[in-house]
Amino acid sequence: MPSRIEFSFSDHEALPTIPITLSHTSFSVSANALLDTGSTVNLLTYDIGLQLGAIWEEQTVHLPLAGNLATVEARGLFVHVQIGTLESVRLAFAWAQAAQMPLILGQTNFFREFDVCFQQSQRTIEIIRF
Amino acid sequence: MSLTELIPLVNNLSQSDKLSLFKLLATQVPDAELQVIFSASEYPIWSPYDATEAANILMQMIQDDRKASTHA
């Protein structure tokens, strides 16, 4: 199983996103996730959580978000994340009751599980599992 | 002179000349149209960069899960 993978980063893309597959219970969803070193948490949109078969009322860990998400209710949810051919990893997400926001991979705990090299001059993003 | 001919000339102006030109043009545009240009949108920043309490709770959730996996 490889421990690193590289994605091309188009000149036209304003933000670094990578394709990932999320799995929870027996459901999986493919989506583009924003690599956000400035985000303290991983953030899962409400609709993706529902598509993964998660039940809001069953999630008992309440998370206070901040900034313009301060009024949005969020709950902790474990989701398996597959990045290309890398081994699937179980990440903890803040599942937020909001739709108009990106799927975010942030410090807790995506960047605790992976090194990420943003190589703008090479137009690549390298993800390394450690 | 057409706008197409003018744009390269404007691009070559110094910053202070661009600012002077901008001020001149602004006086010739009705206030209502300027307001539409400069207050048209709010740009939400979704990145929860300072949600440290949420991050701490998530870390605790991860640690509890690891302990439960170890004891299982």
N, CA and C atoms of all chains as a GROMACS GRO file, in nm:
protein
  606
    1MET      N    1   0.085  -0.120   0.000
    1MET     CA    2   0.000   0.000   0.000
    1MET      C    3   0.089   0.125   0.000
    2PRO      N    4   0.074   0.214  -0.101
    2PRO     CA    5   0.160   0.333  -0.104
    2PRO      C    6   0.132   0.426   0.015
    3SER      N    7   0.234   0.505   0.049
    3SER     CA    8   0.215   0.596   0.162
    3SER      C    9   0.207   0.742   0.116
    4ARG      N   10   0.219   0.763  -0.014
    4ARG     CA   11   0.208   0.900  -0.063
    4ARG      C   12   0.138   0.903  -0.198
    5ILE      N   13   0.078   1.016  -0.225
    5ILE     CA   14   0.006   1.031  -0.352
    5ILE      C   15   0.014   1.178  -0.392
    6GLU      N   16   0.014   1.198  -0.524
    6GLU     CA   17   0.028   1.334  -0.575
    6GLU      C   18  -0.094   1.370  -0.661
    7PHE      N   19  -0.140   1.492  -0.643
    7PHE     CA   20  -0.252   1.542  -0.724
    7PHE      C   21  -0.205   1.665  -0.800
    8SER      N   22  -0.258   1.681  -0.922
    8SER     CA   23  -0.223   1.803  -0.996
    8SER      C   24  -0.308   1.918  -0.943
    9PHE      N   25  -0.250   2.034  -0.946
    9PHE     CA   26  -0.312   2.154  -0.892
    9PHE      C   27  -0.317   2.254  -1.006
   10SER      N   28  -0.435   2.269  -1.062
   10SER     CA   29  -0.449   2.353  -1.182
   10SER      C   30  -0.420   2.499  -1.152
   11ASP      N   31  -0.363   2.567  -1.251
   11ASP     CA   32  -0.340   2.712  -1.240
   11ASP      C   33  -0.469   2.787  -1.216
   12HIS      N   34  -0.577   2.729  -1.267
   12HIS     CA   35  -0.704   2.802  -1.263
   12HIS      C   36  -0.777   2.783  -1.130
   13GLU      N   37  -0.732   2.686  -1.050
   13GLU     CA   38  -0.799   2.662  -0.924
   13GLU      C   39  -0.751   2.763  -0.820
   14ALA      N   40  -0.845   2.831  -0.758
   14ALA     CA   41  -0.808   2.930  -0.660
   14ALA      C   42  -0.769   2.864  -0.527
   15LEU      N   43  -0.828   2.749  -0.499
   15LEU     CA   44  -0.808   2.685  -0.368
   15LEU      C   45  -0.764   2.540  -0.387
   16PRO      N   46  -0.680   2.490  -0.297
   16PRO     CA   47  -0.634   2.351  -0.311
   16PRO      C   48  -0.740   2.251  -0.265
   17THR      N   49  -0.792   2.176  -0.359
   17THR     CA   50  -0.889   2.072  -0.325
   17THR      C   51  -0.839   1.938  -0.380
   18ILE      N   52  -0.879   1.831  -0.314
   18ILE     CA   53  -0.844   1.697  -0.362
   18ILE      C   54  -0.969   1.610  -0.360
   19PRO      N   55  -0.975   1.512  -0.452
   19PRO     CA   56  -1.090   1.422  -0.452
   19PRO      C   57  -1.073   1.315  -0.344
   20ILE      N   58  -1.177   1.295  -0.265
   20ILE     CA   59  -1.172   1.192  -0.160
   20ILE      C   60  -1.301   1.111  -0.165
   21THR      N   61  -1.297   0.994  -0.103
   21THR     CA   62  -1.418   0.914  -0.086
   21THR      C   63  -1.443   0.895   0.062
   22LEU      N   64  -1.562   0.935   0.105
   22LEU     CA   65  -1.600   0.923   0.247
   22LEU      C   66  -1.688   0.801   0.264
   23SER      N   67  -1.667   0.726   0.373
   23SER     CA   68  -1.750   0.609   0.400
   23SER      C   69  -1.795   0.611   0.545
   24HIS      N   70  -1.919   0.569   0.564
   24HIS     CA   71  -1.974   0.560   0.700
   24HIS      C   72  -2.088   0.459   0.692
   25THR      N   73  -2.097   0.372   0.791
   25THR     CA   74  -2.189   0.258   0.786
   25THR      C   75  -2.170   0.187   0.651
   26SER      N   76  -2.274   0.173   0.571
   26SER     CA   77  -2.255   0.102   0.444
   26SER      C   78  -2.264   0.196   0.324
   27PHE      N   79  -2.252   0.326   0.351
   27PHE     CA   80  -2.265   0.423   0.243
   27PHE      C   81  -2.130   0.489   0.213
   28SER      N   82  -2.111   0.530   0.088
   28SER     CA   83  -1.992   0.608   0.056
   28SER      C   84  -2.029   0.722  -0.040
   29VAL      N   85  -1.953   0.829  -0.029
   29VAL     CA   86  -1.978   0.949  -0.109
   29VAL      C   87  -1.842   1.000  -0.159
   30SER      N   88  -1.836   1.034  -0.288
   30SER     CA   89  -1.715   1.096  -0.342
   30SER      C   90  -1.735   1.246  -0.348
   31ALA      N   91  -1.632   1.320  -0.309
   31ALA     CA   92  -1.645   1.466  -0.306
   31ALA      C   93  -1.507   1.529  -0.314
   32ASN      N   94  -1.504   1.657  -0.349
   32ASN     CA   95  -1.380   1.732  -0.344
   32ASN      C   96  -1.369   1.798  -0.207
   33ALA      N   97  -1.253   1.784  -0.144
   33ALA     CA   98  -1.234   1.842  -0.011
   33ALA      C   99  -1.128   1.951  -0.018
   34LEU      N  100  -1.155   2.058   0.054
   34LEU     CA  101  -1.061   2.170   0.062
   34LEU      C  102  -0.954   2.140   0.167
   35LEU      N  103  -0.828   2.148   0.128
   35LEU     CA  104  -0.717   2.132   0.224
   35LEU      C  105  -0.697   2.267   0.292
   36ASP      N  106  -0.737   2.276   0.417
   36ASP     CA  107  -0.743   2.407   0.484
   36ASP      C  108  -0.658   2.405   0.611
   37THR      N  109  -0.533   2.446   0.597
   37THR     CA  110  -0.442   2.446   0.713
   37THR      C  111  -0.488   2.546   0.820
   38GLY      N  112  -0.573   2.639   0.781
   38GLY     CA  113  -0.621   2.739   0.877
   38GLY      C  114  -0.744   2.696   0.953
   39SER      N  115  -0.797   2.580   0.920
   39SER     CA  116  -0.916   2.532   0.990
   39SER      C  117  -0.875   2.442   1.106
   40THR      N  118  -0.929   2.468   1.223
   40THR     CA  119  -0.890   2.387   1.339
   40THR      C  120  -0.951   2.247   1.335
   41VAL      N  121  -1.058   2.231   1.260
   41VAL     CA  122  -1.126   2.100   1.257
   41VAL      C  123  -1.157   2.058   1.113
   42ASN      N  124  -1.183   1.928   1.096
   42ASN     CA  125  -1.243   1.880   0.971
   42ASN      C  126  -1.390   1.916   0.974
   43LEU      N  127  -1.442   1.955   0.860
   43LEU     CA  128  -1.581   1.998   0.857
   43LEU      C  129  -1.658   1.919   0.752
   44LEU      N  130  -1.770   1.860   0.795
   44LEU     CA  131  -1.853   1.781   0.705
   44LEU      C  132  -1.987   1.853   0.687
   45THR      N  133  -2.027   1.871   0.562
   45THR     CA  134  -2.155   1.940   0.540
   45THR      C  135  -2.271   1.846   0.580
   46TYR      N  136  -2.382   1.909   0.614
   46TYR     CA  137  -2.497   1.833   0.664
   46TYR      C  138  -2.546   1.732   0.559
   47ASP      N  139  -2.554   1.777   0.432
   47ASP     CA  140  -2.610   1.688   0.330
   47ASP      C  141  -2.520   1.566   0.304
   48ILE      N  142  -2.389   1.586   0.309
   48ILE     CA  143  -2.299   1.471   0.288
   48ILE      C  144  -2.315   1.372   0.404
   49GLY      N  145  -2.328   1.424   0.525
   49GLY     CA  146  -2.351   1.337   0.641
   49GLY      C  147  -2.476   1.252   0.623
   50LEU      N  148  -2.581   1.316   0.574
   50LEU     CA  149  -2.706   1.241   0.550
   50LEU      C  150  -2.688   1.136   0.442
   51GLN      N  151  -2.615   1.173   0.335
   51GLN     CA  152  -2.589   1.077   0.227
   51GLN      C  153  -2.508   0.958   0.277
   52LEU      N  154  -2.430   0.980   0.384
   52LEU     CA  155  -2.349   0.871   0.442
   52LEU      C  156  -2.430   0.787   0.540
   53GLY      N  157  -2.556   0.821   0.554
   53GLY     CA  158  -2.643   0.742   0.642
   53GLY      C  159  -2.632   0.778   0.789
   54ALA      N  160  -2.562   0.887   0.821
   54ALA     CA  161  -2.550   0.928   0.961
   54ALA      C  162  -2.683   0.986   1.008
   55ILE      N  163  -2.712   0.964   1.135
   55ILE     CA  164  -2.837   1.016   1.193
   55ILE      C  165  -2.801   1.123   1.295
   56TRP      N  166  -2.847   1.243   1.267
   56TRP     CA  167  -2.809   1.361   1.347
   56TRP      C  168  -2.837   1.338   1.496
   57GLU      N  169  -2.956   1.289   1.526
   57GLU     CA  170  -2.998   1.275   1.666
   57GLU      C  171  -2.913   1.173   1.742
   58GLU      N  172  -2.847   1.085   1.672
   58GLU     CA  173  -2.766   0.983   1.739
   58GLU      C  174  -2.625   1.032   1.774
   59GLN      N  175  -2.588   1.149   1.722
   59GLN     CA  176  -2.452   1.202   1.748
   59GLN      C  177  -2.458   1.286   1.876
   60THR      N  178  -2.387   1.241   1.977
   60THR     CA  179  -2.404   1.302   2.109
   60THR      C  180  -2.294   1.402   2.146
   61VAL      N  181  -2.188   1.409   2.064
   61VAL     CA  182  -2.079   1.502   2.095
   61VAL      C  183  -2.107   1.636   2.028
   62HIS      N  184  -2.138   1.737   2.108
   62HIS     CA  185  -2.172   1.870   2.056
   62HIS      C  186  -2.045   1.954   2.045
   63LEU      N  187  -2.031   2.022   1.932
   63LEU     CA  188  -1.909   2.099   1.906
   63LEU      C  189  -1.941   2.247   1.885
   64PRO      N  190  -1.882   2.335   1.967
   64PRO     CA  191  -1.903   2.478   1.944
   64PRO      C  192  -1.807   2.529   1.836
   65LEU      N  193  -1.862   2.576   1.726
   65LEU     CA  194  -1.777   2.630   1.620
   65LEU      C  195  -1.754   2.780   1.645
   66ALA      N  196  -1.678   2.843   1.557
   66ALA     CA  197  -1.641   2.982   1.580
   66ALA      C  198  -1.659   3.063   1.452
   67GLY      N  199  -1.633   3.193   1.463
   67GLY     CA  200  -1.642   3.281   1.346
   67GLY      C  201  -1.784   3.285   1.293
   68ASN      N  202  -1.798   3.288   1.160
   68ASN     CA  203  -1.934   3.296   1.106
   68ASN      C  204  -2.003   3.160   1.107
   69LEU      N  205  -1.937   3.058   1.165
   69LEU     CA  206  -2.003   2.930   1.188
   69LEU      C  207  -2.050   2.918   1.334
   70ALA      N  208  -2.032   3.025   1.411
   70ALA     CA  209  -2.062   3.019   1.555
   70ALA      C  210  -2.209   2.985   1.580
   71THR      N  211  -2.296   3.025   1.491
   71THR     CA  212  -2.438   2.999   1.512
   71THR      C  213  -2.483   2.864   1.456
   72VAL      N  214  -2.390   2.795   1.391
   72VAL     CA  215  -2.423   2.667   1.328
   72VAL      C  216  -2.399   2.554   1.427
   73GLU      N  217  -2.498   2.467   1.442
   73GLU     CA  218  -2.481   2.354   1.533
   73GLU      C  219  -2.396   2.246   1.466
   74ALA      N  220  -2.306   2.187   1.543
   74ALA     CA  221  -2.220   2.082   1.487
   74ALA      C  222  -2.203   1.968   1.586
   75ARG      N  223  -2.190   1.850   1.534
   75ARG     CA  224  -2.172   1.731   1.619
   75ARG      C  225  -2.057   1.645   1.565
   76GLY      N  226  -1.990   1.577   1.655
   76GLY     CA  227  -1.876   1.495   1.615
   76GLY      C  228  -1.920   1.368   1.544
   77LEU      N  229  -1.850   1.332   1.438
   77LEU     CA  230  -1.883   1.212   1.361
   77LEU      C  231  -1.755   1.152   1.304
   78PHE      N  232  -1.735   1.022   1.326
   78PHE     CA  233  -1.623   0.952   1.264
   78PHE      C  234  -1.661   0.908   1.122
   79VAL      N  235  -1.570   0.932   1.028
   79VAL     CA  236  -1.594   0.894   0.889
   79VAL      C  237  -1.463   0.836   0.834
   80HIS      N  238  -1.473   0.727   0.758
   80HIS     CA  239  -1.355   0.674   0.690
   80HIS      C  240  -1.329   0.756   0.564
   81VAL      N  241  -1.203   0.794   0.545
   81VAL     CA  242  -1.168   0.875   0.428
   81VAL      C  243  -1.063   0.801   0.346
   82GLN      N  244  -1.093   0.785   0.218
   82GLN     CA  245  -0.999   0.722   0.125
   82GLN      C  246  -0.947   0.829   0.030
   83ILE      N  247  -0.814   0.842   0.025
   83ILE     CA  248  -0.752   0.938  -0.066
   83ILE      C  249  -0.674   0.859  -0.170
   84GLY      N  250  -0.726   0.856  -0.291
   84GLY     CA  251  -0.661   0.781  -0.398
   84GLY      C  252  -0.636   0.637  -0.356
   85THR      N  253  -0.510   0.594  -0.372
   85THR     CA  254  -0.475   0.455  -0.341
   85THR      C  255  -0.419   0.439  -0.199
   86LEU      N  256  -0.420   0.548  -0.121
   86LEU     CA  257  -0.370   0.538   0.017
   86LEU      C  258  -0.467   0.455   0.101
   87GLU      N  259  -0.413   0.398   0.207
   87GLU     CA  260  -0.498   0.321   0.298
   87GLU      C  261  -0.603   0.413   0.360
   88SER      N  262  -0.724   0.364   0.370
   88SER     CA  263  -0.833   0.442   0.428
   88SER      C  264  -0.802   0.477   0.573
   89VAL      N  265  -0.839   0.597   0.613
   89VAL     CA  266  -0.814   0.639   0.751
   89VAL      C  267  -0.943   0.692   0.812
   90ARG      N  268  -0.957   0.669   0.943
   90ARG     CA  269  -1.079   0.712   1.012
   90ARG      C  270  -1.054   0.852   1.069
   91LEU      N  271  -1.130   0.949   1.022
   91LEU     CA  272  -1.111   1.086   1.068
   91LEU      C  273  -1.234   1.133   1.145
   92ALA      N  274  -1.211   1.225   1.238
   92ALA     CA  275  -1.321   1.283   1.316
   92ALA      C  276  -1.361   1.416   1.252
   93PHE      N  277  -1.488   1.430   1.223
   93PHE     CA  278  -1.538   1.551   1.158
   93PHE      C  279  -1.633   1.626   1.250
   94ALA      N  280  -1.635   1.758   1.232
   94ALA     CA  281  -1.744   1.838   1.285
   94ALA      C  282  -1.853   1.835   1.178
   95TRP      N  283  -1.960   1.764   1.207
   95TRP     CA  284  -2.072   1.754   1.113
   95TRP      C  285  -2.164   1.872   1.142
   96ALA      N  286  -2.167   1.966   1.050
   96ALA     CA  287  -2.235   2.093   1.076
   96ALA      C  288  -2.369   2.100   1.004
   97GLN      N  289  -2.466   2.161   1.071
   97GLN     CA  290  -2.599   2.174   1.010
   97GLN      C  291  -2.602   2.293   0.914
   98ALA      N  292  -2.519   2.284   0.814
   98ALA     CA  293  -2.513   2.389   0.711
   98ALA      C  294  -2.478   2.323   0.579
   99ALA      N  295  -2.534   2.376   0.472
   99ALA     CA  296  -2.510   2.317   0.340
   99ALA      C  297  -2.416   2.402   0.256
  100GLN      N  298  -2.429   2.534   0.269
  100GLN     CA  299  -2.353   2.623   0.181
  100GLN      C  300  -2.211   2.646   0.234
  101MET      N  301  -2.138   2.540   0.247
  101MET     CA  302  -1.998   2.553   0.290
  101MET      C  303  -1.920   2.437   0.227
  102PRO      N  304  -1.789   2.453   0.218
  102PRO     CA  305  -1.711   2.344   0.158
  102PRO      C  306  -1.687   2.229   0.256
  103LEU      N  307  -1.659   2.112   0.201
  103LEU     CA  308  -1.608   2.001   0.280
  103LEU      C  309  -1.462   2.035   0.310
  104ILE      N  310  -1.427   2.040   0.439
  104ILE     CA  311  -1.294   2.090   0.477
  104ILE      C  312  -1.214   1.982   0.549
  105LEU      N  313  -1.087   1.967   0.509
  105LEU     CA  314  -0.993   1.885   0.584
  105LEU      C  315  -0.901   1.980   0.660
  106GLY      N  316  -0.909   1.977   0.793
  106GLY     CA  317  -0.838   2.074   0.875
  106GLY      C  318  -0.740   2.010   0.972
  107GLN      N  319  -0.697   2.089   1.071
  107GLN     CA  320  -0.591   2.047   1.163
  107GLN      C  321  -0.631   1.925   1.246
  108THR      N  322  -0.750   1.926   1.304
  108THR     CA  323  -0.797   1.811   1.382
  108THR      C  324  -0.902   1.738   1.301
  109ASN      N  325  -0.867   1.623   1.250
  109ASN     CA  326  -0.738   1.560   1.270
  109ASN      C  327  -0.671   1.518   1.138
  110PHE      N  328  -0.714   1.580   1.026
  110PHE     CA  329  -0.651   1.542   0.898
  110PHE      C  330  -0.502   1.572   0.900
  111PHE      N  331  -0.464   1.695   0.941
  111PHE     CA  332  -0.322   1.731   0.936
  111PHE      C  333  -0.242   1.666   1.050
  112ARG      N  334  -0.309   1.594   1.139
  112ARG     CA  335  -0.239   1.512   1.240
  112ARG      C  336  -0.208   1.374   1.185
  113GLU      N  337  -0.269   1.340   1.072
  113GLU     CA  338  -0.252   1.207   1.013
  113GLU      C  339  -0.170   1.211   0.883
  114PHE      N  340  -0.166   1.327   0.820
  114PHE     CA  341  -0.100   1.338   0.689
  114PHE      C  342  -0.009   1.461   0.684
  115ASP      N  343   0.105   1.444   0.613
  115ASP     CA  344   0.184   1.560   0.570
  115ASP      C  345   0.129   1.602   0.435
  116VAL      N  346   0.126   1.730   0.412
  116VAL     CA  347   0.079   1.781   0.283
  116VAL      C  348   0.182   1.881   0.230
  117CYS      N  349   0.226   1.859   0.106
  117CYS     CA  350   0.320   1.952   0.043
  117CYS      C  351   0.248   2.025  -0.070
  118PHE      N  352   0.234   2.155  -0.053
  118PHE     CA  353   0.175   2.238  -0.157
  118PHE      C  354   0.291   2.288  -0.244
  119GLN      N  355   0.297   2.242  -0.368
  119GLN     CA  356   0.407   2.281  -0.456
  119GLN      C  357   0.349   2.362  -0.573
  120GLN      N  358   0.327   2.488  -0.545
  120GLN     CA  359   0.262   2.574  -0.643
  120GLN      C  360   0.342   2.579  -0.774
  121SER      N  361   0.476   2.588  -0.763
  121SER     CA  362   0.558   2.600  -0.884
  121SER      C  363   0.549   2.474  -0.970
  122GLN      N  364   0.528   2.357  -0.904
  122GLN     CA  365   0.515   2.231  -0.978
  122GLN      C  366   0.369   2.200  -1.009
  123ARG      N  367   0.282   2.282  -0.955
  123ARG     CA  368   0.136   2.264  -0.969
  123ARG      C  369   0.095   2.126  -0.918
  124THR      N  370   0.149   2.087  -0.804
  124THR     CA  371   0.112   1.959  -0.744
  124THR      C  372   0.085   1.974  -0.595
  125ILE      N  373   0.005   1.882  -0.546
  125ILE     CA  374  -0.016   1.867  -0.402
  125ILE      C  375   0.020   1.724  -0.368
  126GLU      N  376   0.113   1.707  -0.275
  126GLU     CA  377   0.153   1.572  -0.235
  126GLU      C  378   0.098   1.543  -0.096
  127ILE      N  379   0.034   1.428  -0.084
  127ILE     CA  380  -0.023   1.386   0.045
  127ILE      C  381   0.057   1.265   0.093
  128ILE      N  382   0.108   1.274   0.214
  128ILE     CA  383   0.193   1.166   0.268
  128ILE      C  384   0.134   1.118   0.400
  129ARG      N  385   0.108   0.989   0.408
  129ARG     CA  386   0.056   0.929   0.532
  129ARG      C  387   0.173   0.903   0.624
  130PHE      N  388   0.160   0.942   0.751
  130PHE     CA  389   0.269   0.911   0.844
  130PHE      C  390   0.215   0.840   0.968
  131MET      N  391  -1.060   5.750  -2.872
  131MET     CA  392  -0.983   5.631  -2.831
  131MET      C  393  -1.078   5.527  -2.769
  132SER      N  394  -1.060   5.403  -2.809
  132SER     CA  395  -1.149   5.299  -2.755
  132SER      C  396  -1.094   5.248  -2.621
  133LEU      N  397  -1.184   5.177  -2.549
  133LEU     CA  398  -1.143   5.119  -2.420
  133LEU      C  399  -1.030   5.018  -2.439
  134THR      N  400  -1.038   4.942  -2.548
  134THR     CA  401  -0.934   4.841  -2.577
  134THR      C  402  -0.797   4.907  -2.591
  135GLU      N  403  -0.796   5.025  -2.652
  135GLU     CA  404  -0.668   5.098  -2.667
  135GLU      C  405  -0.624   5.160  -2.535
  136LEU      N  406  -0.724   5.195  -2.454
  136LEU     CA  407  -0.694   5.266  -2.330
  136LEU      C  408  -0.636   5.175  -2.220
  137ILE      N  409  -0.687   5.053  -2.212
  137ILE     CA  410  -0.650   4.963  -2.102
  137ILE      C  411  -0.498   4.941  -2.091
  138PRO      N  412  -0.427   4.913  -2.203
  138PRO     CA  413  -0.281   4.895  -2.188
  138PRO      C  414  -0.212   5.020  -2.136
  139LEU      N  415  -0.266   5.137  -2.174
  139LEU     CA  416  -0.206   5.262  -2.126
  139LEU      C  417  -0.228   5.277  -1.975
  140VAL      N  418  -0.348   5.239  -1.931
  140VAL     CA  419  -0.379   5.248  -1.787
  140VAL      C  420  -0.290   5.151  -1.710
  141ASN      N  421  -0.270   5.033  -1.767
  141ASN     CA  422  -0.186   4.933  -1.700
  141ASN      C  423  -0.044   4.984  -1.677
  142ASN      N  424   0.000   5.072  -1.764
  142ASN     CA  425   0.138   5.124  -1.752
  142ASN      C  426   0.151   5.243  -1.658
  143LEU      N  427   0.040   5.289  -1.606
  143LEU     CA  428   0.047   5.403  -1.514
  143LEU      C  429   0.108   5.361  -1.380
  144SER      N  430   0.161   5.458  -1.308
  144SER     CA  431   0.212   5.432  -1.173
  144SER      C  432   0.092   5.412  -1.079
  145GLN      N  433   0.119   5.357  -0.960
  145GLN     CA  434   0.012   5.333  -0.863
  145GLN      C  435  -0.060   5.463  -0.828
  146SER      N  436   0.018   5.571  -0.808
  146SER     CA  437  -0.044   5.698  -0.767
  146SER      C  438  -0.128   5.756  -0.881
  147ASP      N  439  -0.082   5.739  -1.007
  147ASP     CA  440  -0.162   5.787  -1.120
  147ASP      C  441  -0.290   5.704  -1.135
  148LYS      N  442  -0.277   5.571  -1.108
  148LYS     CA  443  -0.397   5.487  -1.115
  148LYS      C  444  -0.500   5.532  -1.011
  149LEU      N  445  -0.450   5.566  -0.892
  149LEU     CA  446  -0.540   5.612  -0.786
  149LEU      C  447  -0.606   5.743  -0.826
  150SER      N  448  -0.528   5.834  -0.886
  150SER     CA  449  -0.584   5.962  -0.930
  150SER      C  450  -0.691   5.940  -1.036
  151LEU      N  451  -0.662   5.848  -1.129
  151LEU     CA  452  -0.758   5.817  -1.234
  151LEU      C  453  -0.885   5.756  -1.176
  152PHE      N  454  -0.864   5.668  -1.077
  152PHE     CA  455  -0.978   5.604  -1.010
  152PHE      C  456  -1.067   5.710  -0.944
  153LYS      N  457  -1.005   5.806  -0.875
  153LYS     CA  458  -1.082   5.912  -0.809
  153LYS      C  459  -1.158   5.995  -0.912
  154LEU      N  460  -1.092   6.023  -1.024
  154LEU     CA  461  -1.157   6.102  -1.130
  154LEU      C  462  -1.280   6.028  -1.184
  155LEU      N  463  -1.261   5.897  -1.211
  155LEU     CA  464  -1.372   5.818  -1.265
  155LEU      C  465  -1.486   5.807  -1.165
  156ALA      N  466  -1.448   5.793  -1.036
  156ALA     CA  467  -1.549   5.777  -0.931
  156ALA      C  468  -1.641   5.898  -0.924
  157THR      N  469  -1.586   6.017  -0.954
  157THR     CA  470  -1.670   6.139  -0.950
  157THR      C  471  -1.769   6.141  -1.066
  158GLN      N  472  -1.743   6.060  -1.167
  158GLN     CA  473  -1.828   6.063  -1.286
  158GLN      C  474  -1.930   5.948  -1.289
  159VAL      N  475  -1.928   5.867  -1.183
  159VAL     CA  476  -2.023   5.756  -1.176
  159VAL      C  477  -2.125   5.788  -1.066
  160PRO      N  478  -2.255   5.772  -1.094
  160PRO     CA  479  -2.355   5.801  -0.991
  160PRO      C  480  -2.331   5.719  -0.864
  161ASP      N  481  -2.358   5.778  -0.747
  161ASP     CA  482  -2.336   5.712  -0.619
  161ASP      C  483  -2.405   5.575  -0.611
  162ALA      N  484  -2.526   5.570  -0.664
  162ALA     CA  485  -2.603   5.445  -0.654
  162ALA      C  486  -2.529   5.332  -0.726
  163GLU      N  487  -2.470   5.362  -0.840
  163GLU     CA  488  -2.398   5.257  -0.914
  163GLU      C  489  -2.270   5.217  -0.841
  164LEU      N  490  -2.204   5.315  -0.778
  164LEU     CA  491  -2.082   5.283  -0.701
  164LEU      C  492  -2.116   5.192  -0.584
  165GLN      N  493  -2.231   5.221  -0.520
  165GLN     CA  494  -2.271   5.138  -0.405
  165GLN      C  495  -2.294   4.994  -0.447
  166VAL      N  496  -2.354   4.977  -0.566
  166VAL     CA  497  -2.378   4.841  -0.616
  166VAL      C  498  -2.245   4.768  -0.635
  167ILE      N  499  -2.145   4.843  -0.686
  167ILE     CA  500  -2.014   4.781  -0.713
  167ILE      C  501  -1.944   4.743  -0.582
  168PHE      N  502  -1.946   4.833  -0.483
  168PHE     CA  503  -1.863   4.812  -0.365
  168PHE      C  504  -1.932   4.745  -0.246
  169SER      N  505  -2.063   4.734  -0.251
  169SER     CA  506  -2.129   4.668  -0.138
  169SER      C  507  -2.218   4.554  -0.184
  170ALA      N  508  -2.183   4.499  -0.301
  170ALA     CA  509  -2.271   4.400  -0.361
  170ALA      C  510  -2.278   4.270  -0.282
  171SER      N  511  -2.166   4.231  -0.224
  171SER     CA  512  -2.165   4.094  -0.171
  171SER      C  513  -2.099   4.086  -0.034
  172GLU      N  514  -2.144   3.987   0.041
  172GLU     CA  515  -2.070   3.946   0.159
  172GLU      C  516  -2.000   3.818   0.121
  173TYR      N  517  -1.879   3.802   0.166
  173TYR     CA  518  -1.805   3.681   0.133
  173TYR      C  519  -1.782   3.601   0.261
  174PRO      N  520  -1.863   3.499   0.286
  174PRO     CA  521  -1.847   3.423   0.409
  174PRO      C  522  -1.715   3.347   0.413
  175ILE      N  523  -1.652   3.345   0.530
  175ILE     CA  524  -1.530   3.267   0.548
  175ILE      C  525  -1.568   3.146   0.631
  176TRP      N  526  -1.572   3.032   0.564
  176TRP     CA  527  -1.622   2.913   0.633
  176TRP      C  528  -1.516   2.848   0.720
  177SER      N  529  -1.391   2.879   0.695
  177SER     CA  530  -1.284   2.814   0.767
  177SER      C  531  -1.290   2.844   0.917
  178PRO      N  532  -1.321   2.746   0.999
  178PRO     CA  533  -1.331   2.772   1.144
  178PRO      C  534  -1.192   2.773   1.207
  179TYR      N  535  -1.116   2.880   1.183
  179TYR     CA  536  -0.975   2.883   1.220
  179TYR      C  537  -0.952   2.894   1.370
  180ASP      N  538  -1.053   2.939   1.444
  180ASP     CA  539  -1.031   2.957   1.587
  180ASP      C  540  -1.126   2.873   1.672
  181ALA      N  541  -1.171   2.762   1.617
  181ALA     CA  542  -1.263   2.676   1.691
  181ALA      C  543  -1.183   2.578   1.777
  182THR      N  544  -1.104   2.633   1.869
  182THR     CA  545  -1.015   2.547   1.949
  182THR      C  546  -1.092   2.455   2.043
  183GLU      N  547  -1.204   2.504   2.095
  183GLU     CA  548  -1.284   2.420   2.186
  183GLU      C  549  -1.338   2.299   2.109
  184ALA      N  550  -1.385   2.324   1.987
  184ALA     CA  551  -1.436   2.213   1.904
  184ALA      C  552  -1.323   2.114   1.874
  185ALA      N  553  -1.204   2.166   1.846
  185ALA     CA  554  -1.089   2.079   1.817
  185ALA      C  555  -1.053   1.995   1.940
  186ASN      N  556  -1.056   2.058   2.058
  186ASN     CA  557  -1.025   1.984   2.182
  186ASN      C  558  -1.126   1.872   2.206
  187ILE      N  559  -1.252   1.902   2.182
  187ILE     CA  560  -1.356   1.800   2.202
  187ILE      C  561  -1.339   1.686   2.101
  188LEU      N  562  -1.307   1.722   1.977
  188LEU     CA  563  -1.283   1.617   1.875
  188LEU      C  564  -1.165   1.530   1.915
  189MET      N  565  -1.057   1.593   1.966
  189MET     CA  566  -0.939   1.515   2.009
  189MET      C  567  -0.976   1.419   2.121
  190GLN      N  568  -1.059   1.468   2.214
  190GLN     CA  569  -1.104   1.383   2.325
  190GLN      C  570  -1.185   1.265   2.270
  191MET      N  571  -1.269   1.296   2.170
  191MET     CA  572  -1.352   1.192   2.107
  191MET      C  573  -1.262   1.085   2.042
  192ILE      N  574  -1.154   1.131   1.978
  192ILE     CA  575  -1.060   1.039   1.912
  192ILE      C  576  -0.990   0.952   2.016
  193GLN      N  577  -0.945   1.018   2.126
  193GLN     CA  578  -0.874   0.943   2.232
  193GLN      C  579  -0.966   0.840   2.296
  194ASP      N  580  -1.091   0.880   2.324
  194ASP     CA  581  -1.188   0.787   2.384
  194ASP      C  582  -1.211   0.668   2.290
  195ASP      N  583  -1.218   0.698   2.160
  195ASP     CA  584  -1.241   0.592   2.061
  195ASP      C  585  -1.124   0.495   2.057
  196ARG      N  586  -1.001   0.551   2.066
  196ARG     CA  587  -0.880   0.466   2.063
  196ARG      C  588  -0.877   0.377   2.187
  197LYS      N  589  -0.913   0.434   2.302
  197LYS     CA  590  -0.914   0.355   2.426
  197LYS      C  591  -1.016   0.242   2.414
  198ALA      N  592  -1.133   0.275   2.361
  198ALA     CA  593  -1.239   0.175   2.347
  198ALA      C  594  -1.194   0.063   2.251
  199SER      N  595  -1.121   0.101   2.144
  199SER     CA  596  -1.072   0.002   2.048
  199SER      C  597  -0.969  -0.090   2.113
  200THR      N  598  -0.884  -0.032   2.199
  200THR     CA  599  -0.780  -0.108   2.267
  200THR      C  600  -0.840  -0.210   2.363
  201HIS      N  601  -0.945  -0.167   2.434
  201HIS     CA  602  -1.006  -0.256   2.535
  201HIS      C  603  -1.099  -0.359   2.473
  202ALA      N  604  -1.140  -0.334   2.344
  202ALA     CA  605  -1.236  -0.424   2.281
  202ALA      C  606  -1.171  -0.558   2.245
   0.00000   0.00000   0.00000
